[in-house]
Amino acid sequence: MRALAAWCVRHRLAVIILWILAVLVSMAASKAVGSAFHDSFTLKGTESTQAYDTLRAAFPAASGDLEQIVFEVPSGSTVTDEATKAAIEPMLAKVAALGFVATVVSPYSVQGATQISKDGHIAYAKVTLKDSGFDATTNEAKALVNTATAPAGRTLTIGVAGLLASKANAMKLNGTLIGILLAAVVLLIVFGSLFAMGLPILSALASLGTAAGLIALLSHIFTMPVISTELMLLIGLGVGVDYALFIVTRHRQGLIAGRSVTDSIVTSVNTSGRAVLFAGVIVCVALLGMGALRISFLFGMAVAASIGVLLTMFAAITLIPALLSYIGPRVLSRRQRRRLAQEGPRIIGSEGTGFWARWSRFISRRPVVPAVLALVIIALLASPFLSMRLGVSDQGNDAMGSTTRTGYDLLAKGFGPGFNGQVLLVASTPTDHQRQAFVGDMAKLQAMAGTNDIAAVEFDSRQLSGAVPPRVMVASLIPATSPQAAETSDLINNLRGTILPDLAGTSGLKVLVGGSTAAFNDFAATLSARLPLFIGAVVLFSFLLLMLVFRSLVVPLTAALMNLLSIGAALGVVVAVFQHGVLGSLLGVNRAGPIEPYVPVMLFAIIFGLSMDYEVFLVSRIHEEWLRRQDNTEAVRAGLAATGKTITAAALIMILVFGSFILGGEKVIKEFGIGLAVGILVDAVVIRMAIVPALMKLLGRSNWWYPRWLDRITPRISVDLSVEDEDEAEPMKVGANS
């Protein structure tokens, strides 16, 4: 790390030019090649995937998802008026001509006779795609929506509901600029210097610009969902500013202590830079641990987020030293430079007289009280987590005025909420006996309409285009409840577990339950089943890394437990707001519902990784003091006093950055924003500043217990600078410049 920092200082112009080229080249390449983001929920072995594969084998040109073009006329007219038909029928013909559309069933056709509401004000057309809506492109989504909504006007309202239509709603992070501005304000308050304030922002922007270009290119190799870049920006902005903040803060402390600019930069990278490097690796380990879930959708997001974290980390230990060497002493505020000139160098942090020095002394004297109060607060915040229900939110949560929200609301108004989440019933029927059995079973199921949360059962138009007699038969079941309702999920499980097997009886007919609603249900169930493996893998690997770094068994164990507490609090607040509707109206949550299945997984990975950041920065400084003093109480007190202000300032920046994304219109981005903001607040302020130092004080020398036999066989990794290395490398140089 010393060699890297020294090289970056000596070749500072080359480093800056290389970063500029990295941004420009990656962005230009991504623009030239384009991106290939697409959402893929293919889950091997699930019934919804089997249903899709069965459909695809029988109807390769009409095995895709179902989109619905919904239109409404005002009171006093009906959808069957000649003026309305004259506007709708040519539009449906143009939709049918789109290359990715297999069939269109018009409400004016014989087949579509039931697609007009009882009052005659609302109707819908069924659009069957040639492929899954997950695999379609954004351009195809826009083509469908633009074509379908072209006739809309004052007397005709048109919406499009379905997976493909949702891709036309561009994901926007409205809070990005606000987050950057808020971070800049906090940095200016903390540093009191425009130069020091600008460095972390520049570092984050350079690394994230490069990452965005690389992710677009890698989307051709990995399955990366459309949300990947937005999620990377959300995480990378907070992490990137924080990593640079820690190094700049340590450099400023070195200058105030009387080191030369060059020596202070090298020492900062060799101390805080090591912690940044290790913390970044932990975040990436936590993110890439999602590979254990074996779901390409999630692994693509993890790869994208990890690239952002890696580049922000690399910018912090290369670009920041180069920029610091240019700025020189101006990284200090004018007041600090004046005081340094008048009073000479001084060591700050370990013996300070400010708030954090007083707080560290209070923790040393009374560790139990703050620890107990902190645990009570966390328990209250985490309690809603016990009632969490996973499920994919339906399009009734989309922004008002969007085409999908319009389509959803019109369908629910005219036909009931279940029309937005139709379930496909698919059966392989190569024999007459099986075909008769399927028709009989569907007739029995139709007779159950109005019970068991079933609204209606219709034969699907796809089988009409198949072989005669059809080798595969399809029916559409309309639930009585919305796609995201718990009753709909229960209905799918009951269909598979009891209703359909009971109807089949001795015929041996296997009816598969598929469609996008069932696929989302399978997605939630699959994640829930694999989540323990993922959590166990991440916690174990992080424990081993911390054990090697701090040569301790107690420190990594308490770190893992504390991280789980902060994650529990974050998920508890997310459940309270989005599932139970607590304060939902204030946060722009217009409809309570389940938590997106991948949100807890991503929140766990991100918060666990970021929690390790603060653990490493705090404990590495305590470890430094322990090596110097060999007194645990004094080491904990001095380490907390030295890092408290920096950690809370870094946390405040992350909280503001993550919190600013609540301003975005997408529910899932709001879930991430609130979850990450609460998780960082609890972890940095409640856990790292109260519970961890209190526990380390109470545990005493046991913190550093490490069996000798284990010490002999495990490799040595260091994230802090030993006392001997620091003394040898950096004699005091009062007032020296680079």
C-alpha positions in Angstrom: 0.0 0.0 0.0 2.9 2.4 0.7 4.4 1.6 -2.7 1.1 2.2 -4.4 0.5 5.5 -2.7 4.0 6.7 -3.3 3.7 5.8 -7.0 0.4 7.6 -7.3 1.9 10.8 -5.8 5.0 10.7 -8.0 2.9 10.1 -11.2 -0.1 12.1 -10.1 -0.8 13.6 -13.6 -0.7 10.2 -15.2 -3.1 8.8 -12.6 -5.6 11.6 -13.2 -5.3 11.2 -17.0 -5.8 7.4 -16.7 -9.0 7.9 -14.7 -10.3 10.4 -17.2 -9.6 8.0 -20.0 -11.2 5.2 -18.1 -14.4 7.1 -17.8 -14.4 8.3 -21.4 -13.5 5.0 -23.0 -15.9 2.9 -21.0 -18.8 5.3 -21.7 -17.9 5.6 -25.4 -17.6 1.8 -25.7 -20.9 1.2 -24.0 -22.6 3.7 -26.2 -21.2 2.2 -29.3 -21.9 -1.4 -28.4 -25.1 -0.8 -26.5 -26.4 -2.7 -23.5 -28.3 -6.0 -23.2 -30.1 -5.7 -19.9 -33.0 -8.0 -19.4 -34.9 -9.5 -16.5 -35.0 -13.2 -16.4 -36.9 -15.1 -13.7 -36.2 -18.5 -15.2 -36.1 -20.9 -12.2 -35.1 -24.4 -13.1 -37.2 -27.1 -11.5 -40.2 -24.9 -10.6 -43.7 -25.6 -11.9 -44.1 -22.3 -13.6 -40.9 -23.0 -15.7 -42.2 -26.5 -16.6 -45.5 -24.9 -17.7 -43.6 -22.4 -19.9 -41.4 -25.1 -21.4 -44.4 -27.3 -22.2 -46.2 -24.3 -23.9 -43.0 -23.4 -25.8 -42.7 -27.0 -27.1 -46.3 -27.1 -28.3 -46.8 -23.5 -29.4 -43.3 -22.1 -30.2 -44.8 -19.0 -31.9 -47.3 -18.3 -29.1 -45.8 -19.4 -25.8 -45.0 -16.0 -24.5 -46.7 -13.9 -21.8 -50.1 -12.2 -22.1 -50.4 -8.4 -22.4 -53.7 -6.6 -22.1 -54.6 -3.5 -23.9 -57.4 -1.9 -21.9 -59.5 1.0 -23.0 -62.4 3.0 -21.5 -65.0 5.4 -22.9 -66.8 8.0 -20.8 -70.3 7.7 -19.4 -72.9 8.1 -22.1 -71.1 6.0 -24.7 -70.0 2.4 -25.0 -66.9 0.6 -26.3 -69.1 -0.9 -29.1 -69.9 2.5 -30.6 -68.8 2.8 -34.2 -66.4 5.7 -33.4 -64.6 3.7 -30.7 -64.4 0.6 -32.9 -63.0 2.8 -35.7 -60.2 3.9 -33.4 -59.5 0.6 -31.7 -59.6 -2.0 -34.6 -56.9 -0.4 -36.8 -54.7 0.0 -33.7 -55.1 -3.7 -32.8 -54.2 -4.6 -36.4 -50.9 -2.6 -36.1 -50.2 -4.4 -32.8 -50.7 -7.8 -34.4 -48.2 -6.8 -37.1 -45.4 -6.2 -34.5 -42.8 -8.9 -35.0 -42.7 -10.0 -31.4 -46.6 -10.4 -31.1 -48.0 -13.9 -31.8 -51.8 -13.3 -31.6 -54.3 -10.6 -30.7 -57.8 -11.4 -29.5 -60.0 -8.4 -30.0 -63.0 -7.7 -27.7 -65.0 -7.4 -30.9 -64.3 -10.9 -32.1 -66.4 -14.0 -31.2 -63.6 -15.3 -28.9 -63.4 -11.9 -27.2 -67.1 -11.6 -26.4 -66.4 -11.8 -22.6 -63.7 -9.0 -22.8 -66.2 -6.2 -22.5 -67.4 -5.1 -19.0 -71.0 -5.4 -18.0 -71.6 -1.6 -18.2 -70.0 -1.5 -21.7 -67.6 1.3 -20.7 -64.4 -0.8 -20.5 -62.9 -3.5 -22.7 -59.6 -5.2 -23.2 -57.7 -7.0 -26.0 -55.5 -10.0 -25.3 -52.0 -9.8 -26.8 -50.0 -13.0 -26.7 -46.2 -12.6 -27.2 -44.0 -15.0 -29.0 -41.6 -15.2 -26.1 -41.5 -14.4 -22.4 -41.9 -10.7 -21.4 -38.8 -11.1 -19.3 -36.7 -11.7 -22.4 -38.2 -8.9 -24.5 -36.3 -5.6 -25.0 -37.1 -2.1 -23.9 -37.5 -1.0 -27.5 -40.1 -3.8 -28.0 -41.9 -2.6 -24.9 -42.0 1.0 -26.1 -43.2 -0.1 -29.6 -46.1 -2.0 -28.0 -47.1 0.8 -25.7 -46.7 3.6 -28.3 -48.7 1.6 -30.9 -51.5 0.7 -28.4 -51.9 4.2 -26.9 -51.8 6.1 -30.1 -55.6 6.5 -30.4 -55.9 7.8 -26.8 -57.5 11.2 -26.4 -60.1 13.1 -24.4 -62.8 10.6 -25.0 -60.7 7.4 -25.0 -58.4 6.3 -22.2 -56.0 3.5 -23.0 -53.6 1.6 -20.8 -51.4 -1.5 -21.3 -50.9 -4.0 -18.5 -48.3 -6.8 -18.5 -44.7 -7.7 -18.1 -43.6 -6.2 -21.4 -45.5 -3.0 -20.9 -43.7 -2.5 -17.5 -40.4 -2.2 -19.3 -41.6 0.9 -21.1 -41.6 2.7 -17.7 -38.1 3.9 -17.5 -36.5 3.4 -14.1 -35.5 6.8 -12.8 -33.4 7.7 -9.8 -34.8 11.1 -9.1 -32.7 11.5 -6.0 -29.3 11.1 -7.5 -28.5 14.8 -7.8 -30.1 15.6 -4.5 -28.0 12.9 -2.8 -24.8 14.3 -4.3 -25.7 17.8 -3.1 -26.5 16.6 0.4 -23.3 14.7 0.6 -21.4 17.8 -0.5 -23.0 19.9 2.2 -22.1 17.3 4.9 -18.5 17.1 3.6 -18.2 20.9 3.6 -19.5 21.1 7.2 -17.1 18.3 8.3 -14.0 19.5 6.5 -14.6 23.2 6.3 -12.7 23.2 3.0 -14.0 23.3 -0.5 -11.0 21.3 -1.8 -11.5 18.6 0.8 -15.3 18.5 0.1 -14.8 18.1 -3.7 -12.4 15.2 -3.5 -14.8 12.4 -2.4 -17.4 13.6 -4.8 -14.9 13.6 -7.7 -13.6 10.2 -6.8 -17.1 8.7 -6.6 -18.2 10.3 -9.9 -15.1 9.1 -11.8 -15.4 5.5 -10.5 -19.2 5.3 -11.0 -19.0 6.7 -14.5 -16.5 4.0 -15.4 -18.6 1.4 -13.7 -21.7 2.4 -15.6 -19.9 1.9 -18.9 -18.4 -1.5 -17.9 -21.8 -2.8 -16.6 -23.5 -1.9 -19.9 -20.7 -3.9 -21.7 -20.9 -6.9 -19.3 -24.7 -7.1 -19.7 -23.9 -8.9 -23.0 -22.1 -11.6 -21.0 -24.1 -11.8 -17.7 -27.8 -11.8 -17.2 -28.3 -8.4 -15.7 -31.7 -6.9 -14.9 -32.7 -3.5 -16.1 -32.4 -2.2 -12.5 -28.6 -3.1 -12.3 -27.2 0.3 -13.2 -29.5 2.2 -10.9 -28.8 -0.1 -8.0 -25.0 0.2 -8.6 -25.3 4.0 -8.5 -27.4 3.9 -5.3 -24.8 1.7 -3.5 -21.6 3.1 -5.2 -22.4 6.8 -4.5 -22.7 6.2 -0.8 -19.8 3.8 -0.6 -17.5 5.8 -2.9 -17.9 9.1 -0.9 -17.3 7.2 2.3 -14.2 5.4 1.2 -12.6 8.7 0.0 -13.8 10.4 3.2 -11.9 8.0 5.5 -8.6 8.5 3.6 -8.9 12.3 3.3 -9.7 12.5 7.1 -6.6 10.4 8.0 -4.5 12.6 5.7 -5.8 15.8 7.4 -4.9 14.3 10.8 -1.4 13.6 9.5 -0.9 17.2 8.3 -2.1 18.5 11.6 0.3 16.1 13.3 3.2 17.8 11.4 3.8 15.3 8.6 4.8 16.4 5.1 2.1 16.2 2.5 3.7 13.2 0.8 4.3 11.3 4.0 0.8 12.0 5.2 -0.7 10.8 2.0 1.4 7.6 2.1 0.5 6.9 5.7 -3.2 7.6 5.1 -3.3 5.0 2.3 -1.2 2.6 4.4 -3.7 2.8 7.3 -7.1 3.9 6.2 -6.4 2.7 2.7 -5.9 -0.8 4.0 -9.2 -0.6 5.9 -10.9 0.7 2.7 -9.4 -2.2 0.7 -10.5 -4.8 3.2 -14.0 -3.2 3.7 -14.6 -3.1 0.0 -13.6 -6.8 -0.4 -16.1 -7.6 2.4 -18.9 -5.8 0.6 -18.1 -7.6 -2.7 -18.0 -10.9 -0.8 -21.4 -10.3 0.6 -22.8 -9.2 -2.7 -21.3 -12.1 -4.8 -22.4 -14.5 -2.1 -25.7 -14.3 -3.9 -24.2 -16.7 -6.4 -25.1 -19.3 -3.8 -28.8 -18.7 -4.6 -28.2 -19.9 -8.2 -30.6 -17.3 -9.6 -29.1 -15.4 -12.6 -31.3 -12.4 -12.0 -29.8 -11.8 -8.6 -26.3 -12.7 -9.5 -26.3 -10.1 -12.4 -27.3 -7.4 -9.9 -24.6 -8.6 -7.5 -21.9 -8.4 -10.3 -23.0 -4.9 -11.3 -23.0 -3.6 -7.7 -19.6 -5.3 -7.0 -18.0 -3.6 -10.0 -19.2 -0.2 -8.6 -17.8 -1.0 -5.2 -14.5 -2.2 -6.5 -14.0 0.8 -8.7 -14.9 3.3 -5.9 -12.5 1.4 -3.6 -9.7 1.6 -6.3 -10.4 5.3 -6.9 -10.0 6.0 -3.2 -6.6 4.5 -3.0 -5.3 5.8 -6.4 -7.1 8.9 -7.6 -7.5 10.5 -4.1 -3.7 10.3 -3.3 -2.9 11.9 -6.7 -5.5 14.7 -6.2 -4.3 15.3 -2.6 -0.7 15.8 -3.7 -1.9 18.6 -6.0 -4.0 20.3 -3.4 -1.3 20.2 -0.7 -2.1 21.9 2.7 -5.3 23.5 1.2 -7.1 20.2 2.1 -7.2 21.8 5.6 -9.6 24.6 6.4 -8.1 28.1 6.8 -8.7 28.0 10.5 -6.8 24.7 10.8 -3.9 26.1 8.7 -3.8 29.2 10.9 -3.8 27.2 14.0 -1.1 24.8 12.7 1.1 27.8 11.9 0.6 29.4 15.3 0.5 26.4 17.7 2.5 23.9 15.8 1.6 20.2 15.2 -0.6 18.2 17.5 -2.0 14.6 17.6 -5.8 14.7 17.4 -8.4 12.0 18.1 -6.8 9.7 20.7 -6.8 12.2 23.6 -9.3 14.8 22.2 -11.6 17.0 24.3 -14.6 17.0 21.9 -17.9 15.2 22.1 -16.5 11.8 21.0 -13.7 12.0 23.6 -16.3 12.6 26.3 -18.6 9.9 24.9 -15.7 7.4 24.8 -15.0 8.1 28.5 -18.6 7.6 29.4 -18.7 4.3 27.6 -15.6 3.2 29.5 -17.2 4.1 32.8 -20.8 2.9 32.2 -20.8 0.4 29.3 -24.0 -1.5 30.3 -26.5 1.3 30.2 -26.0 2.5 26.6 -25.7 -1.1 25.4 -29.0 -2.1 26.9 -30.9 1.0 25.7 -29.4 0.4 22.2 -30.6 -3.2 22.2 -34.1 -2.1 23.2 -34.3 0.4 20.3 -33.1 -2.2 17.8 -35.7 -4.8 19.1 -38.5 -2.3 18.6 -37.4 -1.5 15.1 -36.9 -5.1 14.1 -40.1 -6.5 15.5 -42.2 -6.1 12.3 -39.7 -8.3 10.5 -41.3 -11.3 12.1 -44.5 -10.8 10.0 -42.7 -10.2 6.6 -44.4 -11.6 3.5 -42.4 -11.9 0.3 -44.1 -11.4 -3.0 -43.8 -9.4 -6.2 -45.7 -6.2 -6.2 -48.3 -5.8 -9.0 -48.7 -2.9 -11.3 -51.2 -1.3 -9.0 -48.1 0.1 -7.2 -46.8 1.9 -10.4 -46.7 5.6 -10.6 -50.1 7.3 -11.3 -50.4 8.2 -15.0 -48.1 5.4 -16.2 -49.5 3.2 -18.9 -49.2 0.1 -16.7 -51.0 1.8 -13.7 -53.8 3.0 -16.1 -54.2 -0.5 -17.5 -54.2 -2.1 -14.1 -56.8 0.3 -12.7 -59.1 0.0 -15.7 -59.0 -3.9 -15.6 -59.7 -3.9 -11.8 -62.5 -1.4 -12.3 -64.2 -3.2 -15.2 -63.5 -6.9 -14.5 -62.1 -7.3 -11.0 -58.5 -7.2 -9.6 -57.8 -10.8 -10.6 -57.8 -10.0 -14.3 -54.4 -8.4 -13.7 -52.9 -11.7 -12.6 -54.3 -14.5 -14.7 -52.9 -17.9 -14.0 -52.3 -20.4 -16.8 -53.3 -24.0 -16.5 -51.3 -26.1 -18.8 -51.5 -29.9 -19.5 -49.8 -32.2 -21.9 -52.7 -34.1 -23.7 -51.4 -36.5 -26.3 -54.3 -38.9 -25.9 -58.1 -38.5 -26.3 -58.5 -39.7 -22.7 -56.3 -36.9 -21.4 -58.0 -34.3 -23.5 -61.4 -35.3 -22.3 -60.0 -35.3 -18.7 -58.7 -31.8 -19.1 -62.0 -30.5 -20.5 -63.9 -32.2 -17.6 -61.5 -30.8 -15.0 -61.8 -27.3 -16.3 -65.6 -27.6 -16.3 -65.5 -28.6 -12.7 -63.2 -25.7 -12.0 -65.5 -23.3 -13.8 -68.3 -24.6 -11.5 -66.1 -23.5 -8.5 -66.1 -19.8 -9.7 -67.1 -17.6 -6.8 -65.4 -20.0 -4.3 -61.8 -20.7 -3.3 -60.8 -17.2 -4.5 -61.6 -18.2 -8.2 -63.4 -15.6 -10.2 -63.6 -17.4 -13.6 -61.9 -20.1 -15.8 -61.6 -19.6 -19.6 -60.1 -21.8 -22.3 -57.0 -20.1 -23.7 -56.9 -19.0 -27.3 -53.4 -20.5 -27.8 -54.5 -24.1 -28.1 -56.6 -23.1 -31.1 -53.4 -22.5 -33.1 -51.8 -25.8 -32.1 -52.1 -29.3 -33.6 -55.5 -30.9 -34.1 -56.1 -32.6 -31.9 -54.1 -30.4 -29.5 -51.1 -32.1 -27.9 -51.2 -29.4 -25.1 -54.3 -27.8 -23.7 -54.4 -24.4 -21.9 -56.9 -22.6 -19.7 -56.8 -19.2 -18.0 -57.9 -19.0 -14.4 -58.8 -15.5 -13.1 -58.3 -15.1 -9.4 -60.8 -13.1 -7.3 -57.9 -11.1 -5.8 -55.0 -9.0 -7.0 -51.7 -10.6 -8.1 -49.9 -9.4 -5.0 -52.6 -10.5 -2.5 -51.8 -13.2 -0.1 -55.0 -14.9 -1.1 -53.7 -15.2 -4.7 -50.5 -16.9 -3.5 -52.6 -19.2 -1.4 -54.8 -20.0 -4.4 -51.8 -21.0 -6.5 -50.5 -23.3 -3.7 -53.9 -24.8 -3.2 -54.3 -25.4 -7.0 -51.1 -27.3 -7.0 -51.4 -29.1 -3.7 -55.1 -30.1 -3.5 -57.6 -28.7 -6.0 -56.1 -29.9 -9.3 -54.9 -33.3 -8.0 -58.4 -33.9 -6.5 -60.0 -33.0 -9.8 -57.7 -35.2 -11.7 -58.6 -38.2 -9.6 -57.6 -41.4 -11.2 -57.1 -39.9 -14.7 -53.5 -39.3 -14.0 -53.6 -35.9 -15.8 -51.0 -33.5 -14.6 -52.1 -29.9 -14.9 -49.3 -27.4 -14.4 -49.9 -23.9 -12.9 -47.9 -21.3 -14.8 -48.0 -17.7 -16.1 -46.2 -14.7 -14.7 -48.2 -14.5 -11.5 -47.3 -18.1 -10.7 -43.7 -17.5 -11.7 -43.4 -14.6 -9.2 -44.9 -16.8 -6.6 -42.2 -19.5 -7.3 -39.5 -16.8 -7.3 -40.5 -15.8 -3.7 -40.7 -19.4 -2.6 -37.3 -20.3 -4.1 -35.6 -17.3 -2.5 -37.1 -18.1 0.9 -35.9 -21.7 0.7 -32.3 -20.7 -0.3 -31.9 -17.7 1.9 -30.4 -19.6 4.9 -27.6 -21.0 2.7 -26.8 -17.5 1.5 -26.8 -16.0 4.9 -24.7 -18.8 6.3 -22.1 -18.6 3.5 -21.7 -14.8 3.8 -21.5 -14.8 7.6 -19.0 -17.6 7.7 -16.7 -16.1 5.1 -16.8 -12.7 6.7 -16.0 -14.3 10.1 -13.0 -16.0 8.7 -11.7 -12.8 7.1 -12.1 -10.8 10.3 -10.5 -13.6 12.3 -7.4 -13.5 10.1 -7.2 -9.7 10.2 -7.6 -9.1 13.9 -6.2 -12.5 15.1 -9.2 -12.9 17.3 -12.3 -15.1 17.6 -14.4 -12.8 19.8 -14.2 -9.7 17.5 -15.5 -11.4 14.3 -18.2 -13.2 16.3 -19.6 -10.0 17.9 -19.3 -8.3 14.5 -21.4 -10.9 12.8 -24.1 -10.8 15.5 -24.2 -7.0 15.5 -24.5 -6.9 11.7 -27.5 -9.2 11.9 -29.1 -6.8 14.4 -28.7 -3.9 12.0 -30.2 -5.9 9.1 -33.1 -7.0 11.3 -33.8 -3.3 12.2 -33.7 -2.3 8.5 -36.0 -5.1 7.4 -38.4 -4.3 10.3 -38.8 -0.7 9.2 -39.2 -1.8 5.5 -42.0 -4.2 6.5 -43.7 -1.6 8.7 -43.8 1.0 5.9 -44.4 -1.1 2.8 -46.3 -4.1 4.1 -48.3 -2.5 7.0 -48.5 1.0 5.6 -47.0 2.8 8.6 -46.2 6.4 7.5 -46.7 5.1 3.9 -48.6 8.3 2.8 -45.7 10.5 3.9 -43.2 8.5 1.9 -45.3 8.2 -1.2 -46.3 4.6 -0.7 -49.8 4.6 -2.2 -50.6 0.9 -1.6 -49.5 -1.6 1.1 -48.4 -5.0 -0.2 -45.7 -7.7 0.1 -42.0 -7.0 0.1 -40.2 -7.7 -3.2 -38.5 -11.2 -2.8 -35.0 -9.9 -3.8 -35.1 -6.9 -1.5 -34.3 -8.7 1.7 -31.5 -10.6 -0.1 -29.9 -7.5 -1.5 -30.4 -5.5 1.7 -28.7 -8.3 3.7 -25.8 -8.4 1.3 -25.3 -4.6 1.1 -26.0 -3.8 4.8 -23.8 -6.7 6.0 -21.0 -5.5 3.8 -21.3 -1.8 4.8 -21.7 -2.8 8.4 -18.3 -4.5 8.1 -16.9 -1.3 6.8 -17.7 0.5 10.0 -16.6 -2.5 12.1 -13.3 -2.5 10.3 -12.7 1.2 10.6 -13.6 1.2 14.3 -11.9 -2.0 15.4 -8.8 -1.5 13.2 -8.2 1.8 15.0 -8.8 0.1 18.4 -6.4 -2.6 17.3 -3.8 0.0 16.5 -4.2 1.5 20.0 -4.1 -2.0 21.5 -0.8 -2.7 19.8 0.5 0.6 21.1 -0.8 0.5 24.7 -1.6 -3.2 25.5 -4.4 -1.8 27.6 -7.9 -2.8 26.3 -9.9 -0.1 28.1 -7.6 2.6 26.9 -7.5 1.1 23.4 -11.3 1.1 23.1 -11.6 4.6 24.5 -8.9 6.1 22.3 -10.1 4.2 19.2 -13.7 5.4 19.6 -12.6 8.9 20.3 -10.5 8.9 17.1 -13.1 7.4 14.7 -16.4 8.5 16.2 -16.7 11.7 14.3 -15.5 10.3 11.0 -17.8 7.2 11.1 -20.9 9.2 12.0 -20.1 11.7 9.3 -19.6 9.0 6.8 -22.8 7.3 7.9 -24.7 10.6 7.7 -23.6 10.9 4.1 -24.8 7.4 3.3 -28.1 8.0 5.0 -28.7 11.2 3.0 -27.7 9.6 -0.2 -29.8 6.5 0.3 -32.7 8.5 1.8 -32.7 10.7 -1.3 -33.8 7.8 -3.4 -37.1 7.7 -1.6 -37.9 10.6 -3.9 -37.9 8.2 -6.9 -41.2 6.9 -8.2 -40.4 3.2 -8.2 -41.5 1.2 -5.1 -38.5 -1.1 -5.2 -36.1 1.8 -5.2 -37.9 3.3 -2.2 -37.6 0.0 -0.4 -33.9 -0.1 -1.0 -33.5 3.6 0.0 -35.4 3.3 3.3 -33.9 -0.1 4.2 -30.3 1.1 3.5 -30.8 4.4 5.3 -32.3 2.8 8.4 -29.7 0.0 8.4 -26.8 2.4 8.2 -28.3 4.7 10.8 -28.8 1.9 13.3 -25.4 0.3 12.5 -23.2 3.4 12.6 -24.9 5.3 15.4 -26.5 2.7 17.6 -24.3 -0.3 17.2 -20.8 0.9 16.4 -20.9 3.9 18.7 -22.6 2.2 21.7 -23.0 -1.6 21.6 -19.6 -2.6 20.1 -17.4 -0.4 22.3 -19.4 -1.3 25.3 -19.0 -5.1 24.6 -15.3 -4.7 23.9 -14.9 -2.8 27.2 -16.7 -5.5 29.1 -14.9 -8.4 27.4 -11.5 -6.9 28.2 -8.4 -8.8 27.0 -10.7 -11.6 25.8 -11.3 -9.5 22.7 -7.8 -10.4 21.5 -7.8 -14.1 22.5 -6.5 -16.3 19.7 -5.3 -19.8 20.2 -1.6 -20.2 19.6 -2.1 -23.4 17.4 -4.5 -21.4 15.2 -2.1 -18.5 15.0 0.6 -20.8 13.7 -1.5 -22.3 10.9 -3.4 -19.3 9.6 -2.0 -16.6 7.2 -1.5 -13.1 8.4 -3.4 -10.2 7.0 -3.2 -6.7 8.3 -5.5 -3.7 7.8 -3.8 -1.4 10.3 -0.3 -0.1 10.5 1.7 -1.6 13.3 3.4 0.8 15.7 6.9 -0.3 14.6 6.1 0.3 10.9 4.6 3.7 11.6 7.5 4.9 13.7 10.1 3.6 11.2 8.3 5.0 8.2 7.4 8.4 9.3 9.4 10.6 11.6 7.6 13.9 12.5 8.3 16.7 10.0 6.9 19.9 11.3 5.6 22.2 8.6 7.0 20.3 5.7 5.4 20.4 2.3 5.6 17.9 -0.6 
